[in-house]
Amino acid sequence: MVSDLSPIDTAKFVSAKRALDFVESGMRLGLGTGSTAAWMVRILGEMVREDGLRVVGVPTSDRTAQLAREVGIPISTLDEVKWLDLTIDGADEFDHNLNLIKGGGGALLQEKIVATASDRMVVITDTSKEVEFLGAFPLPVEVVCFGWETTKALIEEALMNVDVMGRSGTLRMNGERPFVTDEGHYILDFHLHRIARPRKLSLILNQIPGVVENGLFLDVCDTVVIGHGDGHVEVRDINSGTIEHEQIDVIERDNLFVDISDG
């Protein structure tokens, strides 16, 4: 039966489904975090259960680990597998050089470690995430809890020396309490609007005491799979310079489409 998914969910689903064409049996896979990555984990679980695909997944968050277990994907840790063949993850923004902003789901530290420890990173996304300049999405910066207000002030001062269009930062909240990452840190979201020199900004941020990591993923993504609401995908490869277009069937099976939410 053809699913009656919304256009945005269709875009996320077909992007995730097409990205799994890069997976081969025996691979060690980084499993991303977020709503689009959740589609990928669900479909991958079906491939493991129904098709006998043999993979080991390294989740980038506790909630991805829980979902992977629920759908039957064997999981491990990065310390155990040492290196990964492929990471598939979402993004909050990407530009024409396939540089990214990530961290909207709060897992940027583990996501960056896993992506960097992979032979290849494939990003699954939709057309709404493409920008000319990074910065329309607030830039997440993971910071230690101790002295976070001082760290925030130091970051805002440092932003005066880089080409951005805003400097205000806000502490990410979870209800009435600060959001806490899986590693026990806070996240500050900086509303920069336009980042002209992301490499310079990344270097400056990570030199500030109290900053653990920032959400700029630069020169990490190899391929982006862009889903569209009508079911077709665009696959861009930064290394080969190729752009491919395909139509993906959206077929509803079992509980594959249940309980997918943003995060």
N, C-alpha and C positions, 0 to 999 in steps of 0.2 A: 504494500500500500504506500503510495506517495504521501509523505508527511505534510502536515499543514503548518510547518514551522513559519515563524515570522521571517521577513527578508534578512534581518540582521542575524538571526540564529541560523538561517540557511547559509549565509556567508561564512559564519564561523565553522559550521559543520563541514562544508565542502572544502574549506581550507585545511582543516584538520585531517579529513579523509585523504586528500591529495598528498599531504606531507608524509603520510605513512607509506607511500610508494617508495620512499627512500630507505625504508627499514628492511633489513635482511635477517634471516634466521641466524642466531648466534651473536647478535649485536648486544653491546652494552649501551643502554639508552639513558640520556638525561630527560627526565619528565618534568615539563614546566608547570607553572602555577597560573591560575586564572580561568576565566570562563571558556575561552577558546581552547586552552590546554586541557580543560576537563573533557571537552568533546574528544580530543585526541586520545586521552587515557581510556575513555569508554570504548572507542572504536578499536584501540589496540588490545584491550581486554577481550573483545569479541574475537579478534584474530588469534589470540592465544588460546582461547577456549574452543573455538570452532574450527580453526585452520591448522592448529598444532604449531603455531609460530613459537620459536624458542628465543626468548630475549630475557635480559635482566635489566630492570629499571632502577635508576637512581633518582628518587624524587627530590624536588627543590623546596618542598615545604611539608609540614606535618599533614596538612589536609590533602595534598596530592598523594602522599604515602597511604593515607587511609583509603582514598578512592581506588588507588592501584590494588590494594589488598582486596577490596570489595569486588573488583571485576576480574581478579585472578591473575594479575601480573606479578611474577616473582620480583621482589625488590631487594636491593642491597644498599651499601653505603659507598661513597666515593673512596673512603679509606680502604675498603675491601677490594674494589675493582680497579683502583689506581687511575685508570684512564678510560674515556668513553669514545665510542665510535661516532655517536650522533646525539645531539640534543635537539629536541623539538619544544619550542616555547612560544608564547605570545609576546606582544609588545603593546605599549600604550601609544607610541608614536614611532614612525620610521621616516627617514628622508631618502633622497635619490641615491645616496651612497650606502644605504642600508645601515646607517647608524641609528641607534634606538634610544628611546627613553623607556625604562622599565621600572617596576616597583609599585605600580598602582595596587597590586594585590598584597604588598607588604613583604615579599620574599626576595627582594633584589640581591641581598648578600649571597644567599645560597644559589640563586639563579646565575649570578655572575661567576661564582666559583665553578659551578658545574659547566657553564658554557665555555669557560676558558680551558677547562680540562677535557674538551671534546675535539675530535678531528674535524667535525663539521657542526655548524649550527643552522637549523632551519627555523625560520620564524613564521608562525601562522597568524594571519590577521585579516582585516577587511579594509575596504577602501576608505573608511572614515579615519583611519589611523595614519594615512600618508600626509606629510607636511613638507613645505619647501624648506623651512628652518625648524629645528627642534625648539621646543619651549612652549608651545601652545598648551601642552599637558604639563601640569605642575611637576617640577623635578623633585623626586624623592631623594632625601639624604638620610641615611641611617646613622644615628649618633648614639653614644653611650648615654645612659640615663643621668649619670652624675654630671652636674653642671650643664645640663642641656640648654638652659637659657643663655648662658655665657657662650656656648658653642654657636647657638643661633645668632647672637650678636656679632660674633667673629665672622661668620659666613656672610651676613648682610654687609659688614664692612668690606670684606674681600670682594664682594660683588660690584663694588664701586670701580674696580680696576679691570673689569671685563665687559665685553660688548653685549649687554643684555638690556631688555626694556622694562624690567621690574626687579625688585629686590626683596619683596615681602615674603616672609616665611611663616608657616603655621604648624603647630604641633598636631600631628594626626591623632584623632580621637577614636575611641571605641565606646560609643555611648557617652557616659560622663567621665570616663577614665581614659588616660592616654593609651593609644594602640601600642602593643608590645609585640615585637617580632619573635619568631621562633628562637632566635639567639638571645632574646632578653633585652633588646634595644628599643629606643624610640625612633620614630620617623618624622622628619621635618619636611614639609612640602613647600617648595619655593616657586612662586608665581613669576616666572621670568619672561614669558610671552614670546621671546625670540632670543635664541642663543647663536650668536654669529661665529664664535670660536669654541666649539665644544671641547676640543682637546685641551686647550689652555684652561678652561673652566674645570675640567675633571682633575687636572694636576693640582690646581690651586685648592680645590675642595679637600682633596685627600691629604693635603699637608697641614690641615687645620687640626689641632688637638681636639679630640672628642668625636671627630668624624670617623666612622667605621668604613663606609663605602657610599658611593653616589650612584644614581640611577642612569648614568650615561653609559651605554654599551657601544663602544666605538671599535670598529674593525674586528668585530666578533662574529657578526652574522654573515653567512655565506650565501644563503638563499632565502627569499621571502615568498610565501605562497599567499596571494591575496584573493580572498573569497568575495563573491558578489551575490546579491540577493536573488538573482535568477538562476543560481546554481553553477555558474562558470567560474573558473579560477585563472589567475595570471601567475605564472611562476617566473621570477626574476633571479638569475644567478649572477652574483657580483664578479665571480672569477672568470666565467666564460663569456660574460656579457650578453647572454641569451635571454630572450623573453618568450615564453610559451603560453598558449591559451588552450584550455580544455573545458569541456562540459562534464560535470559530475552528477551522477544519479543520486537522488536523495530518497533512500528507501528506509522505512521505519521497521525495526525489528525489536521484539521483546521490550526491555526497559531501557534501551539505549538512550532514549530521549527524555528520561525522567530525571528530575532533580538537578538539572544543570543551572547553575546560577553564577553571577559575577563574583569575583573575588581575586 
